[in-house]
């Protein structure tokens, strides 16, 4: 099951990487190339995140509300740790890519917002929306922020990834929306089309 999901993510990445790498093709400095590459990897990470969390797609939509509003009722489980680690890459990439994400609160807000989107969207797939996941995901984003802060301080090459400027917020939103639409619409339709050709 897991190997099938990994194969799907790897195949999807083949289509998603060129889209993201072409986002800023006019800019070709070393810093811009590093920024574009990390953007592309972040887009693949987002696709994997949407896939692993089981968000609905156009071909798999069956809404049902299941809520779990009591966090850590059974203590900290391996699933809690997995949810922390799941959002660590987001917390790592965001402050490296965007100056506006350098404050801890900004990265925490981004992690919280994406996690909230995932928890709400999971209702469309009949999955449980859990406040514990929301807290663990936000903690993971903050953990990633801490690692990024250390990298920026002690590894000069890590500063190359920054996109700078205020347009970065628009780029981040574009990256998230393109990744989600690719996951929820384009990839399932590609799968259907390929299935019809067999």
LORO-234515 format. One record per residue (C-alpha): residue number from 1; x negated, z negated, y negated. Coordinates in steps of 0.2 Angstrom, whole numbers, plus 2048, in hexadecimal, padded with zeros to 3 digits. Each point is the difference from the previous one (the first is absolute). Example, Ala and Ser with C-alpha at 12.3 -4.5 7.8 and 13.67 -1.06 7.14 Angstrom:
BEGIN
(1, (7C2, 7D9, 816))
(2, (7FA, 803, 7EF))
END
This chain:
BEGIN
(1, (800, 800, 800))
(2, (7F3, 7FB, 7F4))
(3, (7F4, 80E, 804))
(4, (80F, 80C, 7FD))
(5, (802, 7F8, 7EF))
(6, (7EE, 802, 7FC))
(7, (800, 812, 805))
(8, (80F, 803, 7F5))
(9, (7F7, 7F8, 7F1))
(10, (7F0, 80A, 803))
(11, (80A, 810, 801))
(12, (80A, 7FC, 7F0))
(13, (7F0, 7FC, 7F7))
(14, (7FA, 812, 803))
(15, (80E, 805, 7F5))
(16, (800, 7F2, 7F3))
(17, (7ED, 800, 7FC))
(18, (800, 812, 7F8))
(19, (80F, 7FB, 7F5))
(20, (7F7, 7F1, 7FA))
(21, (7EF, 808, 7FE))
(22, (808, 80E, 7F6))
(23, (808, 7F4, 7F3))
(24, (7F2, 801, 7F4))
(25, (7F7, 80F, 805))
(26, (7FB, 804, 7EE))
(27, (7F4, 7F1, 7FF))
(28, (7F1, 801, 80A))
(29, (7F4, 7F2, 7FB))
(30, (7F9, 7F5, 80D))
(31, (80B, 7F2, 7FA))
(32, (810, 80B, 800))
(33, (7FB, 806, 812))
(34, (7FE, 7EE, 806))
(35, (811, 7FB, 7F7))
(36, (809, 80F, 809))
(37, (7F9, 7FB, 811))
(38, (806, 7EE, 7FF))
(39, (811, 807, 7F9))
(40, (801, 80B, 810))
(41, (7FB, 7F1, 80B))
(42, (80D, 7F5, 7F8))
(43, (80D, 80D, 802))
(44, (7FC, 801, 813))
(45, (801, 7ED, 800))
(46, (811, 800, 7F8))
(47, (806, 80D, 80D))
(48, (7FA, 7F4, 80E))
(49, (808, 7F1, 7F8))
(50, (811, 809, 7FF))
(51, (7FE, 805, 812))
(52, (7FA, 7EF, 807))
(53, (80E, 7F7, 7F6))
(54, (80D, 80C, 808))
(55, (808, 806, 7F0))
(56, (80E, 80C, 802))
(57, (7FF, 813, 7FF))
(58, (80C, 80E, 7FD))
(59, (801, 802, 813))
(60, (800, 7ED, 804))
(61, (80C, 7F7, 7F5))
(62, (80C, 7F3, 807))
(63, (803, 7F2, 7F3))
(64, (804, 7EE, 805))
(65, (7FC, 7F0, 7F6))
(66, (7F5, 7F3, 809))
(67, (7F9, 7F3, 7F4))
(68, (7F4, 7F2, 804))
(69, (7FF, 7F4, 7F0))
(70, (7F7, 7F1, 807))
(71, (7ED, 803, 7FF))
(72, (7F4, 7F9, 80D))
(73, (80D, 7F8, 80A))
(74, (7F5, 801, 80F))
(75, (7F0, 7FD, 7F7))
(76, (7F2, 80D, 7FD))
(77, (802, 80D, 80F))
(78, (7F4, 80E, 804))
(79, (80E, 80C, 7F8))
(80, (7FD, 7F6, 7F0))
(81, (7EE, 804, 801))
(82, (803, 812, 804))
(83, (80C, 801, 7F0))
(84, (7F2, 7F9, 7F5))
(85, (7F3, 80C, 807))
(86, (80D, 80F, 7FE))
(87, (800, 7FE, 7ED))
(88, (7ED, 7FC, 7FE))
(89, (7FB, 813, 7FE))
(90, (80D, 801, 7F2))
(91, (7F9, 7F1, 7F7))
(92, (7EE, 808, 803))
(93, (804, 811, 7FA))
(94, (80B, 7FD, 7F1))
(95, (7F3, 7F7, 7F5))
(96, (7F2, 80B, 805))
(97, (80B, 810, 7FB))
(98, (809, 7F9, 7F0))
(99, (7FA, 7F5, 7F2))
(100, (812, 7FA, 7FD))
(101, (7FF, 7F9, 812))
(102, (7F1, 7F5, 7FC))
(103, (809, 7F0, 7FC))
(104, (805, 7F6, 80F))
(105, (812, 7FF, 7FB))
(106, (802, 813, 7FE))
(107, (7F9, 803, 812))
(108, (80C, 7F2, 806))
(109, (80E, 808, 7F7))
(110, (7FC, 811, 808))
(111, (7FF, 7F8, 811))
(112, (810, 7F7, 7FE))
(113, (809, 80F, 7F9))
(114, (7FB, 80B, 80F))
(115, (804, 7F3, 80C))
(116, (811, 7FD, 7F9))
(117, (803, 813, 801))
(118, (7FB, 800, 812))
(119, (80B, 7F1, 804))
(120, (80F, 808, 7F8))
(121, (7FD, 811, 808))
(122, (7FE, 7F8, 811))
(123, (813, 7FD, 7FF))
(124, (803, 812, 801))
(125, (7F7, 800, 811))
(126, (80A, 7F1, 807))
(127, (7F0, 7F5, 7FF))
(128, (7FF, 7EE, 7FA))
(129, (7FC, 7FD, 7EE))
(130, (7F5, 7F0, 7FF))
(131, (7FB, 7F6, 7F1))
(132, (7F1, 7FA, 80A))
(133, (7FA, 812, 801))
(134, (802, 801, 7ED))
(135, (7F5, 7F0, 7FD))
(136, (7F3, 805, 80D))
(137, (7FF, 812, 7F9))
(138, (7FD, 7FA, 7EF))
(139, (7F3, 7F4, 806))
(140, (7F7, 80E, 808))
(141, (800, 80A, 7F0))
(142, (7F8, 7F1, 7F7))
(143, (7F3, 7FF, 80E))
(144, (7FC, 812, 7FE))
(145, (7FF, 7FD, 7ED))
(146, (7F3, 7F3, 803))
(147, (7F5, 80B, 80B))
(148, (802, 80E, 7F2))
(149, (7FA, 7F4, 7F3))
(150, (7F1, 7FB, 80A))
(151, (7FC, 812, 803))
(152, (801, 805, 7EE))
(153, (7F5, 7F1, 7FB))
(154, (7F2, 803, 80D))
(155, (801, 812, 805))
(156, (7FE, 80C, 7F1))
(157, (806, 80F, 80B))
(158, (811, 7F8, 801))
(159, (803, 803, 7EE))
(160, (800, 813, 803))
(161, (812, 800, 807))
(162, (808, 7FB, 7EF))
(163, (80C, 80D, 7F9))
(164, (800, 7F7, 7EF))
(165, (80D, 803, 7F3))
(166, (813, 7FC, 7FF))
(167, (805, 810, 80A))
(168, (7FA, 7F6, 80F))
(169, (811, 7F7, 802))
(170, (809, 811, 801))
(171, (7F3, 806, 80D))
(172, (803, 7F1, 80A))
(173, (812, 802, 800))
(174, (7FE, 813, 804))
(175, (7F5, 7FB, 80F))
(176, (80D, 7F4, 807))
(177, (80E, 80B, 7FE))
(178, (7F7, 80F, 807))
(179, (7FB, 7F6, 80F))
(180, (811, 7F9, 803))
(181, (809, 811, 7FE))
(182, (7F3, 808, 80C))
(183, (804, 7F2, 80D))
(184, (813, 7FF, 7FE))
(185, (804, 812, 7FD))
(186, (7F2, 80D, 803))
(187, (7F8, 7F9, 80F))
(188, (810, 7FE, 80A))
(189, (806, 811, 7FB))
(190, (7EF, 808, 806))
(191, (803, 7F7, 810))
(192, (811, 807, 802))
(193, (7FA, 812, 7FC))
(194, (7F2, 7FE, 80D))
(195, (80C, 7FA, 80D))
(196, (80B, 80F, 7FD))
(197, (7F1, 80B, 803))
(198, (7FC, 7F9, 811))
END
